[in-house]
Amino acid sequence: MFKSLRILMVLGLIALAGSGCFDSGSDDGDSSSAIDFGDNDPGRVVALGDSITEGVCVPDGPPYPARLADLSGKQVINQGLCGERSGEAASRIGSVLKRYQPGYIVIFYGANDAIFALSPESVANNLRNMCNAAIANKTVPLLATCLPMYDRYSFANATVLSYNPLIRELGKELGVKVIDLEKEFGNERSFLQSDGLHPSDAGNQVIALAVNDRIPKK
């Protein structure tokens, strides 16, 4: 589905989408029947991330994992932690995989790394370690690119967006699907709250729809 069409659909039908009755109609994922999940549950998704994922620190409607559960029909476990950086996530992903045994794990980091000016190479290495941990566990990793930053966080925008080319390349390198949220958000400022960092109600819906598109439905 074209990004511009998704923007129009989300902005025009946000109330319907929030009820779980709206579907983007797009599924470019492979059939789950062809995937070896080992002892993991293909009906379970873990959303690993920072405050953007957790949705508690600066809320504006349900965070994207709750919306993803409605859209996908899968159990979605929110493992976002406010303030977490990719290196910290790389240290805890093993325990998360062991505890929940998910069929899929969404890996969505970069905002806090950029605020602290972590190098793109360091972030890519942390993301690579997380993807490899998931693959070794027979959990399917899904990598998300970073959102743009505005206003009080505009100082970190160039840094956070410098991560995205490496995230896309990492997806190609490892054969991991990339959820390109930078492209999904584009220049639509209304998808972020007034703080310029956390997604708005509409932004959370865009994220949920984009992630849902990358999860096989059969």
Residue pairs with C-beta under 8 A, 6 or more apart in sequence:
1 24
1 25
1 26
1 213
3 183
3 184
3 186
6 24
6 184
6 206
6 209
6 210
7 186
7 188
7 206
9 17
9 22
9 24
10 17
10 202
10 205
10 206
10 209
11 190
11 202
13 22
14 201
14 202
14 205
16 22
17 67
17 205
17 209
18 61
18 62
18 67
18 201
18 205
19 70
20 67
20 70
20 71
22 71
23 71
23 212
24 209
24 212
24 213
26 213
27 213
27 216
27 217
28 213
28 214
29 177
29 213
29 214
29 215
29 216
29 217
30 216
31 216
31 218
32 42
32 103
32 216
32 217
32 218
33 218
35 42
35 103
35 140
35 216
36 138
37 103
37 138
37 139
37 140
38 137
38 138
39 101
39 138
40 101
40 102
40 103
40 137
40 138
40 139
41 75
41 101
41 102
41 103
42 103
42 104
43 74
43 75
43 103
44 74
44 75
44 76
44 77
44 100
44 101
44 102
44 103
44 104
45 65
45 68
45 72
45 74
45 75
45 76
45 77
45 102
45 103
45 104
45 105
45 106
45 215
46 76
46 77
46 79
46 96
46 97
46 100
46 102
46 104
46 105
46 106
46 139
47 53
47 64
47 65
47 68
47 76
47 77
47 78
47 79
47 80
47 105
47 106
47 108
47 211
48 79
48 80
48 89
48 93
48 96
48 105
48 106
48 107
48 108
48 109
48 130
49 79
49 80
49 81
49 84
49 89
49 106
49 107
49 108
49 109
49 144
50 80
50 81
50 82
50 83
50 84
50 85
50 108
50 109
50 111
50 112
51 57
51 58
51 80
51 81
51 82
51 83
51 111
51 198
52 63
52 64
52 80
52 108
52 111
52 147
52 197
52 198
52 199
52 207
53 63
53 64
53 65
53 78
53 79
53 80
53 106
53 108
54 63
54 78
54 80
54 81
54 82
55 62
55 63
55 64
55 65
55 66
55 78
55 80
55 204
56 63
56 82
57 82
57 83
57 198
58 193
58 195
58 197
58 198
60 193
60 198
60 199
60 200
60 201
60 203
60 204
61 200
61 201
61 204
62 204
63 78
63 80
63 204
64 199
64 204
64 205
64 207
64 208
64 211
65 76
65 77
65 78
65 80
65 208
66 76
66 78
67 204
67 205
67 207
67 208
68 74
68 76
68 208
68 211
68 212
69 75
69 76
71 208
71 209
71 212
72 212
72 215
72 217
74 104
74 215
77 100
77 102
79 96
79 100
81 88
81 89
83 112
84 109
84 112
85 109
85 112
85 113
85 116
85 118
86 109
86 110
86 113
86 118
86 122
86 123
86 126
86 127
86 130
87 113
87 118
87 122
87 126
89 107
89 109
89 126
89 130
90 126
90 127
90 129
90 130
90 133
93 105
93 130
93 133
93 134
94 133
96 105
97 105
97 133
97 134
97 137
97 139
98 137
101 139
102 139
103 139
103 140
104 139
104 140
104 141
104 142
104 215
105 134
105 139
105 140
105 141
105 142
106 142
106 144
106 179
106 211
107 127
107 130
107 131
107 134
107 141
107 142
107 143
107 144
108 144
108 179
108 181
109 123
109 126
109 127
109 146
110 123
110 145
110 146
110 160
110 163
110 167
111 146
111 147
111 149
111 156
111 160
111 197
113 122
113 123
113 160
113 163
114 146
114 149
114 156
114 157
114 159
114 160
114 163
115 153
115 156
117 156
117 159
120 159
120 162
120 163
120 166
121 166
123 163
123 166
124 163
124 166
124 167
124 169
124 170
127 143
127 167
127 170
128 170
128 173
128 174
130 141
131 141
131 143
131 170
131 174
131 176
132 174
134 140
134 141
135 141
135 174
141 174
141 176
142 176
142 177
142 178
142 179
142 211
142 214
142 215
143 167
143 170
143 171
143 176
143 177
143 178
143 179
144 167
144 178
144 179
144 181
144 207
144 211
145 163
145 164
145 167
145 168
145 178
145 179
145 180
145 181
145 182
145 183
146 160
146 161
146 163
146 164
146 167
146 181
146 182
147 160
147 181
147 182
147 185
147 192
147 197
147 199
147 203
148 157
148 160
148 161
148 182
148 185
148 187
148 192
149 156
149 157
149 160
149 196
149 197
150 157
150 189
150 192
150 196
150 197
151 194
151 195
151 196
152 195
152 196
152 197
153 195
153 196
153 197
154 196
161 182
164 180
164 182
167 178
168 178
168 180
170 176
171 177
171 178
177 214
179 210
179 211
179 213
179 214
180 210
181 206
181 207
181 210
184 206
184 207
184 210
185 191
185 192
185 203
185 206
190 200
190 202
190 203
191 199
191 200
191 202
191 203
191 206
192 198
192 199
192 200
192 203
193 199
193 200
193 203
199 206
199 207
